[in-house]
């Protein structure tokens, strides 16, 4: 199952939109969704793996344990969940 990783921080103006999108995708159950706060140690560590330099960043990962990045949206979340599914 593909995985969507959503990287946010509390004072980011576009992050609520990214979180909402992640929640919508998670509810549909078509892919796993993980949320990371880059101001927390575990969120920052995960962000470094994907070279996250802006929030929000949304990373779509391939099936499998290596979590290879398929596509990412940096500084602005996808406009809608269809944009995530149609990659």
C-alpha atoms as a printed R data frame, in Angstrom:
   type eleno elety resid chain resno       x      y       z
1  ATOM     1    CA   UNK     A     1   0.000  0.000   0.000
2  ATOM     2    CA   UNK     A     2   1.391  3.458  -0.868
3  ATOM     3    CA   UNK     A     3   2.117  5.825   1.981
4  ATOM     4    CA   UNK     A     4   1.501  9.558   2.245
5  ATOM     5    CA   UNK     A     5   3.726 11.510   4.645
6  ATOM     6    CA   UNK     A     6   2.570 14.964   5.720
7  ATOM     7    CA   UNK     A     7   5.175 17.291   7.269
8  ATOM     8    CA   UNK     A     8   3.878 20.351   9.118
9  ATOM     9    CA   UNK     A     9   4.626 22.813  11.890
10 ATOM    10    CA   UNK     A    10   2.292 24.804  14.095
11 ATOM    11    CA   UNK     A    11   2.828 28.347  12.743
12 ATOM    12    CA   UNK     A    12   2.631 27.377   9.060
13 ATOM    13    CA   UNK     A    13  -0.287 29.081   7.256
14 ATOM    14    CA   UNK     A    14  -0.758 26.314   4.640
15 ATOM    15    CA   UNK     A    15  -0.340 23.389   7.034
16 ATOM    16    CA   UNK     A    16  -4.015 23.098   8.102
17 ATOM    17    CA   UNK     A    17  -4.923 22.476   4.445
18 ATOM    18    CA   UNK     A    18  -2.268 19.737   4.223
19 ATOM    19    CA   UNK     A    19  -3.506 18.111   7.444
20 ATOM    20    CA   UNK     A    20  -7.098 18.158   6.183
21 ATOM    21    CA   UNK     A    21  -6.039 16.541   2.914
22 ATOM    22    CA   UNK     A    22  -4.141 13.862   4.838
23 ATOM    23    CA   UNK     A    23  -7.186 13.181   7.011
24 ATOM    24    CA   UNK     A    24  -9.407 12.804   3.913
25 ATOM    25    CA   UNK     A    25  -6.978 10.367   2.272
26 ATOM    26    CA   UNK     A    26  -6.652  8.370   5.508
27 ATOM    27    CA   UNK     A    27 -10.442  8.043   5.866
28 ATOM    28    CA   UNK     A    28 -10.705  6.507   2.391
29 ATOM    29    CA   UNK     A    29  -8.223  3.790   3.370
30 ATOM    30    CA   UNK     A    30  -6.532  3.593  -0.049
31 ATOM    31    CA   UNK     A    31  -3.145  4.440   1.429
32 ATOM    32    CA   UNK     A    32  -1.507  4.811   4.793
33 ATOM    33    CA   UNK     A    33  -1.017  8.386   6.018
34 ATOM    34    CA   UNK     A    34   1.592  9.529   8.518
35 ATOM    35    CA   UNK     A    35   1.777 13.011  10.028
36 ATOM    36    CA   UNK     A    36   5.033 14.585  11.219
37 ATOM    37    CA   UNK     A    37   5.588 17.796  13.165
38 ATOM    38    CA   UNK     A    38   9.014 19.057  12.061
39 ATOM    39    CA   UNK     A    39   9.384 20.887  15.377
40 ATOM    40    CA   UNK     A    40   9.517 17.530  17.182
41 ATOM    41    CA   UNK     A    41  12.624 15.312  17.187
42 ATOM    42    CA   UNK     A    42  11.006 12.361  15.399
43 ATOM    43    CA   UNK     A    43   9.359 14.628  12.813
44 ATOM    44    CA   UNK     A    44  12.622 16.440  12.134
45 ATOM    45    CA   UNK     A    45  14.496 13.151  11.749
46 ATOM    46    CA   UNK     A    46  11.958 11.856   9.220
47 ATOM    47    CA   UNK     A    47  11.985 15.217   7.410
48 ATOM    48    CA   UNK     A    48  15.745 14.953   6.934
49 ATOM    49    CA   UNK     A    49  15.300 11.626   5.130
50 ATOM    50    CA   UNK     A    50  13.176 13.395   2.497
51 ATOM    51    CA   UNK     A    51  15.098 16.702   2.410
52 ATOM    52    CA   UNK     A    52  12.109 18.655   3.711
53 ATOM    53    CA   UNK     A    53  13.033 22.342   3.715
54 ATOM    54    CA   UNK     A    54   9.553 23.900   3.648
55 ATOM    55    CA   UNK     A    55   6.208 23.256   5.258
56 ATOM    56    CA   UNK     A    56   3.870 21.883   4.429
57 ATOM    57    CA   UNK     A    57   5.569 19.107   2.513
58 ATOM    58    CA   UNK     A    58   3.579 16.097   1.382
59 ATOM    59    CA   UNK     A    59   5.520 13.056   0.177
60 ATOM    60    CA   UNK     A    60   3.951 10.123  -1.652
61 ATOM    61    CA   UNK     A    61   5.942  6.910  -1.145
62 ATOM    62    CA   UNK     A    62   5.818  3.667  -3.122
63 ATOM    63    CA   UNK     A    63   4.712  0.303  -1.784
64 ATOM    64    CA   UNK     A    64   7.317 -1.589   0.163
65 ATOM    65    CA   UNK     A    65   9.558 -1.170   3.125
66 ATOM    66    CA   UNK     A    66  12.084  1.193   1.519
67 ATOM    67    CA   UNK     A    67   9.467  3.955   1.188
68 ATOM    68    CA   UNK     A    68  10.847  5.294  -2.075
69 ATOM    69    CA   UNK     A    69   9.559  8.784  -2.901
70 ATOM    70    CA   UNK     A    70   7.273  8.849  -5.949
71 ATOM    71    CA   UNK     A    71   6.235 12.508  -5.823
72 ATOM    72    CA   UNK     A    72   6.320 15.392  -3.395
73 ATOM    73    CA   UNK     A    73   4.635 18.735  -2.946
74 ATOM    74    CA   UNK     A    74   6.839 21.238  -1.118
75 ATOM    75    CA   UNK     A    75   5.613 24.471   0.427
76 ATOM    76    CA   UNK     A    76   2.082 23.934  -0.884
77 ATOM    77    CA   UNK     A    77  -0.071 20.826  -0.446
78 ATOM    78    CA   UNK     A    78  -1.739 19.057  -3.370
79 ATOM    79    CA   UNK     A    79  -4.843 20.942  -4.496
80 ATOM    80    CA   UNK     A    80  -7.047 17.903  -3.800
81 ATOM    81    CA   UNK     A    81  -6.852 14.192  -3.016
82 ATOM    82    CA   UNK     A    82  -7.316 13.247  -6.689
83 ATOM    83    CA   UNK     A    83  -3.968 14.864  -7.393
84 ATOM    84    CA   UNK     A    84  -2.435 12.388  -4.953
85 ATOM    85    CA   UNK     A    85  -4.239  9.354  -6.355
86 ATOM    86    CA   UNK     A    86  -3.502 10.164 -10.011
87 ATOM    87    CA   UNK     A    87   0.280 10.147  -9.768
